[in-house]
Amino acid sequence: MFSSRTPGLSRLNKTQKASMAGVAAAGVAAITFSLVPGTAVAAESQSPVQSPATAQVSASATDSVQTSAVNAIIAKQFSSPDTAAKIQSVVQKTASDKTKAEEAAKKKAEAAKKAEAKAKAKAKADAEKRAKEAASRSTVRKPVYKNNLDGWIKESLDIMKKHKIPGSYEGLHRNIIRESSGNPKAINLWDINAQNGIPSKGLLQVIPPTFKAYHVKGTPFDIYDPVANIVAAANYAADKYGSMDNVNSAY
């Protein structure tokens, strides 16, 4: 079999191998030095063949010189007025963008807060409106009564109900027709009451003392007022006869 080793290399002693390594290191140093401005001449002045120790020192010196040169170039670039201005511009833009972002976030939060407050106010207003509408629907409207005998009797019955005075439409209507024929200004000038100076008056022919004693609060204090006259007479009949429905003649 053939050996995989390069002919002749196996016979080199340690000193020869070290010398070859030094030559290789020196070559690399020379190439590296040529890449940095101002170092080409220094690279050419070096001896192509050095001892191993000298080659290691040269490599270290080369690294130091190269690092210093690169740092010098970087420092020079960053000390340039144009570069400083660019850096300052970038810093200012970054700060400005941050401020704008914070202001935008603040405005967004304020807008959200206002929208929430507006929604709450609207919900409250809607709730109040619905409550008012419900109250309005539940409130019984005051009925409108016709200004005639039918209307007077119906209004009188509502007032009598409120004050717990008994009586019916039929009982009131029947006695009114008998007493005054439905004339609220009727007056009796011939009976005993008239002879005594206190004639009966109104729809149900009530004398003034009786009207005064049985007048119902909330109605006009006017004996000729049809509703006031009916309610006072019904109040009197309830006290004396239990109800106007029980009255079928002069009372």
Secondary structure, 3 states (H helix, E strand, C coil): CCCCCCCCHHHCCHHHHHHHHHHHHHHHHHHHHHCCCCCHHHHHCCCCCCCHHHHHHHHHHHHHHHHHHHHHHHHHHHCCHHHHHHHHHHHHHHHHHHHHHHHHHHHHHHHHHHHHHHHHHHHHHHHHHHHHHHHHHHCCCCCCCCCCHHHHHHHHHHHHHHCCCCCCHHHHHHHHHHHHCCCCCCECCCCHHHHCCCCCECCCCECHHHHHHHCCCCCCCCCCCHHHHHHHHHHHHHHHHCCHHHCCCCC
